Amino acid sequence: MRYYITGFVTGLFSFCLYGQELTIHRAVEMELHSVVGIYYQLQTSADLSTWQNVDAPFRGTGRTLLKTLRTTGNQKFVRTIEVDSGSLTDEDVIFQHSTLGALLIGLYEGDLPFGEVLQRGNIGLGTFQGVDGELVVLDGKAYRIRVDGSVSQVEDSTLTPFAVVTFFEPDLTFELENVESYESFQQQLDALLPSQNLLYALRVKATFDTLTTRSVPVQTRPYPPLVDVVANQTTFDLAGSSGTMVGFKLPPYLSEINATGYHFHFIDDARSKGGHVLNFSGVNLKVEVDVSDRLELDLPEQDDFLNADLE
């Protein structure tokens, strides 16, 4: 086990400011050169013998991490240690139900209720039975954006044929000052990410100068392939909208499993409009990134999937 001894702290200050007592606590700011995929635990001690954990373990991103710790009188020593990721919960796992390949050939019959989807993540995207609209999962709630532009919250009993979610805990935060297009966004963010071979969940907040989204019409059996469905999409001009894009960036080696590269769905702050993101531009975009190295694939058990030709 590796140890990183990072500081010695003691005491606090107390004085009056405009007739009110103001207490200033000592704090330690730690700079850790982290390694992608390694988990670290911050600890404090009064005697270098007994150590106490501070907060939950955090995951290395391949970048320098800054951690600020408010200290009390008996917290004289601070360190960071590496911990075994096998002992941690699976909150950094991206959960996916079904595959892109299944969706592309028209396997739209829903079989997983959203009550179960939301037990596996609080942010994500996907679709509905019969591809009846675009799915946005944000803050633990699921929303449907239909082809008429309407937005509604999804009931737990509603079924999905395809969804991707995760419990979002940002590891990296960036502000992109000037994004001229979706392509510009991808180029800027690619240059900031620690690797092109990891999995990323993304949350982007902004007031967008331009924003184009889409939704698709509900389908009935016999289901057509997805390319035919998208040919009948309805697009929405949401320029000036304030809201959140949620999505993922996945590496090329997962191309048979999910859409590789960037994939976003949008919902505005009022939860009144949104859709699958086609293009956008804006300034001062806040981009939060949750780095993951694990994907859990949940396969349907329906006859349609079991008998499909997915080669």
Helices and strands as residue ranges (DSSP letters): E 3-8, E 12-17, E 20-25, E 27-33, E 39-45, E 52-59, E 64-70, E 77-83, G 85-87, E 93-97, H 100-104, E 112-113, H 114-117, E 123-127, G 129-131, E 134-138, E 141-145, E 151-153, E 159-160, E 163-166, E 172-179, H 182-190, E 199-215, H 226-230, E 234-237, E 242-250, G 252-254, E 261-268, E 274-292, E 294-298, H 303-306
